[in-house]
Amino acid sequence: MIPEQNRFESDPDEALEADPRLPAGWTVDTPDPADRFDVARLTHLLRDHERHGRGWAGSGVDDVLVEVSEHGLKMRENVVVRDPDGDIHAWGSVHDRSVGRMLFVHVVQRDLPGDVADRCSEVLFDWAAAQARSVGAARGLETQQIDTGAFQGDDRQARWLSGAGFERVRTWWQMSRSVTLDEVELVPDPRHWSADGVVFRLVRRTDASLPDEGDLREVHEVLEGAFVDHFNSSEETFEEFVHRLREDPGHRWDHWWLAELTDEDEPQPVGALVGTVSESAHGPDGSYVSYLGVLEAARGRGVAKGLLRTIIADAARRGRDRVGLEVDADSPTGAAGLYTSMGWTTKYVTESWHLDVPVG
């Protein structure tokens, strides 16, 4: 399943147009995913950014390759700022996420001199605005949103974002829950079980062990319906949805679940959970809830709790020690209360910052 063509401007010189006014000998270009030094440098920058923002680094080479590899570039574009020796000191990445929504990664080396760091940041913002105009025009929009994030408490990032016209619009709790081996008994079988007229099951597999496309479309439709009125929801095609989730280094088909009501003759899909693997180099892996959605008509039937119990039991069966997730701190659905009641606690906090760019 391949999404539409890349809608970005691939030449940084065309995107930036004006002189970037960097120090003598510094240049702006694109990273080379085949160059191990470029990939290693981007990984170092990203991990240092995470360590400063939340106290530890979680990303690795695979996360960088999601952004810069040939496969990733179907929906992304990248720019880097290099010193005269060719070393990378700043990195920007944009992702054509869905209609009207462009994600933006903005990373600048932490220990650069202040004036140089400020100028690198300005270059990344100028480039991102140009990419927003490009992707917005290709989608036929009048305004294109840039959606980027920051760790709460990162004053340098907040200063840059505010200075570039971005508005802080949302706060997100990054939560985690410990898993014990005995919790494998939370549900009869995480692959397929039922309770109170609801069936919880993994997406089916074909004879070739690929996921059943009908089930994948049901997951997509449930999540689109469940989040239609949520903060910053935007339409995403089925092809874009599957392509994006498959890019995640932790993607596994046996971490996709559907919940179906059995009140009628035919089962009705009403809930979906997409999980991933959180790999660890220093201990057991964890599971992560990338998406959890329940259609409004089925809320109050224990669907969300049943799906959460399923991924916890699945994690225990696999010998994992935790399940993580993200929740909107301002969500009106009460999701945070459900997670807290089931043992999740907040490990760190992130923020969403938005800028609407006129396409014309």
N, C-alpha and C positions, 0 to 999 in steps of 0.2 A: 504494500500500500504506500504509494508515493504521493506527497502533497504537490501542490502546484509549484511553479518555478520560483526561484529566489527573486524577491522583489526589491532587493537592496542595490545600492551603488557599490560595486566591488573595488573601485579605484579611489583610495583615500584622497588623492590630489583633486579628483573631480568633486568629491564630497565636501572637502574643506575650502577649496577655491583660494581663499586669501592666505597670505604668508602666516604660518602658525606661530611665528615670533618665538621660537625656542632658542636655547643657547646655541652658540656656534657649533656646527658639526652634528647637532641632534637632528633626527629625521623621523618622519611619520610613514609607516608602511603597514603591511599585513604580516601576521606570524605565519611561519611555515610548519605545518603539522608533521612534515617528514623530517624536520630538523630537531634532533633530540635535545639540543641546547635550548632552542626556543620553547619546546614543551616543558623542559625542566624549569626554565626561568618563569614561565607562566604559572606553573604549579607552585613554585616558591612564593611568588607574589600573592597568589590566592590564599595559600596556607598562612602566610604572615598576616594578611588582612583578617582572616578568621581568628587567629590567635589574639590579635589586638582587640577585636570586637567582642569576643565571647570567652576568651581564655584558653581555647584549644583549637587545633586545626582538624577538620574532618575530611577535606577534599583531597583528591589525589590525581594522578595522571589521567585516569579514565574520565574524571569530571571535566578536566581541561579539554580532552579530545571530543567530548560531547559538543563543545563550543566551536572547535577549530578544525575538526576532521572533515574530509570530503563529504561524509554522510551528514554531519551536522550542518554543513553549509547549505544544505537544501533550504533551510529556513533561517539561517543566521549569517552574520557578517562580523568581521573583527578588525580592529586596528590596534597598533602598538606604537609606542614612542621609544626610540632607541638613542643611546648616547653615541659619540663618535666611534667607539669600539664595537658597536652593534648590540650591546647589552640592552635588554628591555627593562624599562622603568615604569611604564604605565600601560594599561590594557583596557580596551573597551570592547564589549560584545553586545550585539543587538539580536533579538529573537522575534521574528514575526509570529507572535503567539496565537492571535486570533483576530477577528475583525475589530479594528480600531484600537488594538492593544499591542504595544511593542515593549518587550522586556529589555532592560538595559543593565549590563554589568559594568561597573566603574571601579577600577582598582588602580591605585597609585602607590608606589613604593613608600613605605612608612618613614624612612629616614632621609629622604631627599631634602635639600635646603628648601625653606618655605617658599621662596619666590619661584623656584623651578617646579616644585610640586604644584603650586597654584596654576602655573602656565600649562603643565601637563593635564591638569584637571579641566581647564578651559578648552583645550584641544579635544578632549574626549566628549565634552558636552556639545561643542560646535559640530563635531562629527555625528553625534547621536541625533541632533536636531535635523541635520541634512538627511540622515537615513530615515527619520520619521516622515519627512516630506516625500521621500522616494517611495516608501512602502505605502503611505497613505494615498499617494497619487495612483499607484498601481492597483489599489483596492477601490479607487473611485470615491475617496472620502474627502470631506472638507477639513476635518480636524483629525489628527492622529495623536493618540495618547502615548507618552513615554512613561513606563512603569518601572521604577527602580527601588532598591531597598537599602537599608542601613541597619547596623546593629544599634540598639538603644544605648546611648552614652558615647557614641563615636562623634565627638564634637567637631572634628575636622570634616568628616563626611557631611554632617548636618550643615555646617557653614557653607561648604561648597554647593550643596543641593539648594539651599535657600537662596544663595547668591545667584544661582542659575535660573531662578524663577520657579523651582519645584515647590510643591506644597505637601506637607506631611499630612496624610489622609487616613492612615489606619495603623493600629498596633496589633502585633501577632504574638501570642504566647507559644513558644516552642516547648512542648511538653514530652515527658517520658514516664514510663511505668515499668517497674521491675517485673520480671516474669520468673516464677519458680517452677520446678519440674512437675510438682503435683498438679499444676493448673492445666495439664494435658486433659484432665477430667472435667474441665469446665463445660465441655460439650461432648456428646457421644462420639462424634467423629467430625473433625473440622472440614473434611472433604464433602460431607453430606449429612445433614441432620435436620430435624424439624421440631417445632414446638408451637402450640397455640395457633395452628392454622398457617404457620409460616415455614417455608422450606429454605434452608441456607445451604448453598452448594457452590462448588468451584465451577467455573465456566467449563463447558464440555470440550473434549478433544476429538479431533478427527482421527481416522485410521493412521494418518501420517504424524500423529501426535501434535499437530498444530491446533490452536484454539478454534472452536466453532465460530464462524463469522457472525452467525445469527446471535449467539450469546454476546459477542463483543459489541454488536450494535445495540443490544438490550442494555448493556452496561453504559454505553455512551448516551443513549436516550434517557435512562434513569438519571444520570448525573446532570445532563443538560436541563432536565425538568426540575430536579431537586434544587439547582443553584440559580434558576432563572431570575429570582428576585433578590439574590444575595449581592453583597458589595462587589462592584466592578465586574460583574458577570458579563461575558461577551460570547457571541456565537462562535463555536469552533466546529468545523466539519469533522465527520467521522474519520476521514483520512488523516487530517491534521492531528486529531486526538491520538490515534493509534501510533502514528509516526513519532510523535513527541514522547509518549510514555515508553515506547520501545527504546528510545535513546538513553533512558536512565540507566546508569551502570548497575543499579540494583534490580532492574526489571526481571521478573519471572512470571511466566504464564500461570504457574500454579499458586499465584498469590492474588488472583482475581476471583471475587465471589459475587454471586447474585442472591438476592432474597426474593422469594415469590410467595404471594398469597395464594392459598388453595381453596378459597371460599367458593369459587366458581368452577365450571367444568374444566376450563383451561387455566393453568397457573399464570398469575399476573405478576410480572417483575415490578417490584416497588422499591427495592433497595440495592445498592451496589457498594462494594469496597474494593479498591485497588491498592494492594500492598507491594512493598519492595523490600529488598534486603539491605540492611545497613551494615556493611562489612567493617570489621575492626582488625587492625594489625596487632593489637595488644590484648586480645581477649575474645570472648564469644561474640559472634555476630548478633545483630538485633533485627527486628522487623520494623517497618515504618508504614503508617497509614497515609498513603499519598492522596487518596480520595475516599470519602465516605458520604454517601447521599441517600436520602429517603424521600420519596414522593410525599407531598403534603397529605394526600388522601389516606396514606398508610401510617401517619405518625400517631403515636400512642399505642401501637401494636407490639412494641418491643423489638422493632426491626434493627434500629441502630445498636442497641445494647447486644442483640444477638450476633450481629456482625463483628462487633468489638470482642465479644467473648470468643468468637471463632478464630480471629487472628491471634488472640492471646494463647488459646489452646494450640493452635498451629505452631506458634513460636516455641512453646514448651516442648512440643513433639519433636521439633528440630534442634533442641538443645540451646536455644537462644535465651538471652538474659534480660531483654527489654523490648518494649514496643514504643516507638515515638510517633508523634503527630504534631500538627500545627492547628491552632484554633484562633479565630478572629476574636480579639479581646472585647470587641463591641458588638458581637453577633446577637441579634434579638431572639435567636432560636433556643438559647439556653444550653447550647452544646458544651460550653465550658463546665457547667454544673454537672452534666452527665460524666464527662471525663474525670473531673475531680472526685465524684462519688465512686468511680471505678478504680481509683488509685493513681491517676496521672497527676504529676506535679510539674510546675514550670521550671525549666533549666535556664533559659535565657529569653530575651525579648528582641524582636525585630520590628522595623517600621517600613511601611510603604510610602513612597513619595511619588507624586504624579506631576507631569507637565503636559498640557495640551498644546500641540504645535499646529498652527494653521498650515494646511497643505499648500494652498496657493501662494 
